[in-house]
């Protein structure tokens, strides 16, 4: 029972869900959105989605900046979700604007969340990390396989770019909901000589007054 509980982890489930949506949405996204865009626009979006993670990674190399942003990680997720839903509503009117906006969100917010979640992994999964990473990779692969199979049905049901954009927002909402559950339950770290420079988990819900004090 304990082994089953350890395997069914929110991080593993989130990987499956994210990959399932990717396998399901990507063929529709390519056929309904990218195929209607000029190649130069696609190139600009690709540049944005790759350049911003480099800049964000360099910024988070500053420990003080990293710690401040990690304290408000759920807020960053919420801002990204609101931005994703807002950009999805643009898809029915202007696909170029939707595409460029979504690439900006991917490059800035999604990459920030990925970088900041490394602290959560570091704190929660210190033991048996290789086995945990293997389970995550298996869940990602199985999710992508499942989503790709279901996408065959999606071509007969979904034919509007707006529907595809809304599904992308739904993916963000579900996955980040699982991440927030992990963020709330992450244990405090015990400092040792090996990781004496690491901070304990800084914030647990609902400690918004403490958050405001820290931010001040």
C-alpha positions, 0 to 999 in steps of 0.5 A, a space after each residue: 500500500 505504501 509503495 502504491 501511495 509513493 508511486 501515485 505522486 502529484 508530480 507523476 500525475 501532473 507529468 501524465 496530465 501535461 503530456 496527455 494534453 500535449 499529445 491530444 492538442 499538438 496535432 490539432 494545434 498544428 493543423 488549426 493554428 500553425 498551418 494558418 500562420 506565416 512562417 516568419 510569425 512562427 519563427 518570431 514565436 519560436 525565438 520568444 519561447 526559447 530566448 525568454 527562458 534563457 533570460 529568466 534562468 539568468 535572473 533566477 541565478 540570483 539567490 535573493 530573486 529566486 527566494 522571493 519568487 519561490 515564496 509567491 510561486 502559487 501567485 505566479 501560477 495564477 497569473 499565468 493561468 489568467 494570462 493563458 485564458 485571456 490569450 485563448 479568448 483572442 484566438 477566435 479573432 486574431 491567431 497571430 496575436 494569440 500565438 505570439 502571446 502564448 509564446 511569450 507566456 510560455 517563455 516567461 511564466 512557464 519557464 519560471 515555474 519550471 525553474 522554481 519547481 526544482 527547489 520543490 523537487 530538491 526538498 521533497 524527493 531527496 531520496 531515491 531521486 533516480 527512481 522518481 525521475 524514471 517514474 516521471 519519465 514513464 508517466 510523461 511517455 504514457 501520457 503522450 501516447 494516450 493523448 496521441 491516441 485520443 487525438 484521432 477522436 479530437 479531429 472529428 470533434 474539435 475544428 475551431 482554434 478557440 476550442 484548442 486554445 481553451 484546452 491549452 488553458 485547461 491543461 495549465 489549470 489542472 497541472 498547476 492545481 496539482 503543483 499547488 497541492 505539492 507546494 502546500 505539503 512540501 516538508 521543511 528541510 533540515 539543514 545539514 553540512 551538505 546543504 547548509 545554504 538551503 532554506 526551509 520551505 518559506 510559505 504554507 497556505 494560508 499565510 498571506 499576511 506573512 507573505 506581505 511582511 516578507 515582500 515588504 
